[in-house]
Amino acid sequence: MPNLKADASGRADVTFMLDVATLSDGPTSFVGRGLIVHAQPDDYKSQPVGNAGARMACGVIRRM
């Protein structure tokens, strides 16, 4: 997934397509998985969190 950058009020909008994940049932589904927002961008090199800094928020992805 691409990095998402929020504005000063904490609002962010993004649109992207992934061909390796889905919201449909199955092993590649995001539904039921966790989402963690970090303070800094992922460097896409370091593990486990891409040197992305402190955890700022979290949630569970669910289908409405």
C-alpha positions as CSV (number, residue, x, y, z in Angstrom):
1,M,0.0,0.0,0.0
2,P,1.2,3.5,-0.6
3,N,2.1,5.9,2.2
4,L,-0.8,8.1,3.2
5,K,-0.1,11.7,4.4
6,A,-2.5,13.6,6.5
7,D,-2.9,17.4,6.6
8,A,-2.5,19.5,9.8
9,S,-6.1,18.7,10.9
10,G,-5.4,14.9,10.6
11,R,-7.5,14.4,7.4
12,A,-6.2,12.3,4.6
13,D,-7.8,11.0,1.4
14,V,-6.3,8.4,-1.0
15,T,-7.4,6.2,-3.8
16,F,-5.4,3.3,-5.1
17,M,-5.8,-0.2,-6.6
18,L,-4.2,-3.4,-5.3
19,D,-4.1,-6.5,-7.4
20,V,-2.9,-8.7,-4.6
21,A,-5.6,-8.0,-2.0
22,T,-9.4,-7.9,-1.9
23,L,-12.4,-7.1,0.3
24,S,-14.0,-10.3,-0.8
25,D,-13.8,-13.5,1.4
26,G,-10.6,-15.5,1.0
27,P,-7.0,-15.7,1.9
28,T,-6.1,-12.3,0.4
29,S,-8.9,-10.4,2.1
30,F,-8.3,-7.3,4.1
31,V,-11.6,-7.8,6.0
32,G,-11.0,-8.6,9.7
33,R,-7.4,-7.4,9.6
34,G,-5.8,-4.7,11.6
35,L,-4.7,-1.3,10.4
36,I,-2.0,0.7,12.3
37,V,-1.2,4.3,11.5
38,H,2.4,5.3,12.3
39,A,3.8,8.8,12.7
40,Q,6.3,8.6,9.9
41,P,6.3,7.1,6.3
42,D,7.3,3.5,5.8
43,D,10.7,3.3,4.2
44,Y,9.8,0.0,2.5
45,K,13.2,-1.4,3.6
46,S,13.3,-1.9,7.4
47,Q,11.3,-4.5,9.2
48,P,9.0,-5.0,10.9
49,V,7.4,-1.5,10.5
50,G,9.6,0.3,7.9
51,N,11.2,2.6,10.4
52,A,7.8,4.4,10.6
53,G,8.0,5.7,14.1
54,A,5.4,5.7,16.9
55,R,2.0,4.2,16.5
56,M,-0.6,6.9,16.3
57,A,-3.9,5.0,15.8
58,C,-5.3,1.6,15.0
59,G,-8.4,-0.1,13.8
60,V,-10.0,-3.2,12.3
61,I,-11.0,-3.3,8.6
62,R,-14.6,-4.4,8.2
63,R,-17.2,-4.5,5.5
64,M,-20.2,-2.3,6.0
